[in-house]
């Protein structure tokens, strides 16, 4: 999986986040800077990577800079890893929090200094959470992150509070993909292994 974001400075650059779909201890998410007018060379550094549990099934940059001076990246795997990256083409990634299903919820918050910090755990079961298959940020309210899971559920997270806003059983089988409405943060669509596409209004 890969995704791109443009820095909002005067000299934009295209930034890729690239994940691997191989279940191994070396699975990681990498960033690379594509050529631009001021930097015509493709740039990638091995230090600009972060390990990911299980596989990196999807990666999405937050459409808005929620942390001052940093870009946020959500990576789906055994849970959702939230990573931050300082603005600029040579900045490394840093894992700052994990969001898992209600079976192993790790709370997080965006501190006043602009860093996402874990602040405790509210585990409800000794079983590991089901893998996350897909994620999407709300373009209307980028504090909301939507996840699809192998356990048939869809979850809307308030990333700034590190809490589940809405969680529901969306399909009869695994959920493969999700997408927020481009105009309504309370609505989303999902597709499942049983072959259906479903539209939800969380109100």
SULKAFEN-V82953 format. One line per field, one symbol per residue. phi: phi as a letter, one per 40 degrees, with the letter a starting at -180 (. if undefined). psi: psi as a letter, one per 30 degrees, with the letter a starting at -180 (. if undefined). burial: # if it has 24 or more other ideal C-beta (glycine too) atoms within 12 Angstrom, else .. A space follows every 50 residues. Layout:
# SULKAFEN-V82953
phi = ???
psi = ???
burial = ???
This chain:
# SULKAFEN-V82953
phi = .aababccccbcbcbbbbbbbbcaccdabbbabcdbccbcccbabdccab cbcgbccabacccbccbdgbcbbbbcacabccbbacdhcbcccacbabbb cccacbcaaccccgbcbcahabcbacccccdccaaaccccbccbbbbbbc cgcbbbbccccgbccabaccacbdccaaacccbbccbababbccgbbbbb bcc
psi = klllkkkgafillkkkkklkhjjlfgklklkkklkaefifkkkkkffhlk kkkclifkkkkkfkjfkkgkkkkkkkbfajkkklkkkkfgkllkkflkkl lffikjllljlfghkkkkhlkikflfkllkkkfllkkkfeiffkkkkklf gglkkkkjeefhlkekkljflfakkfllklkffjffklllklffglkkkk jf.
burial = ###.#.#.....########......########........#....### #############.###..##################.#.#.######## ###.######....####..........###########.########## ##########.#######.##..########...#.######.....#.# .#.
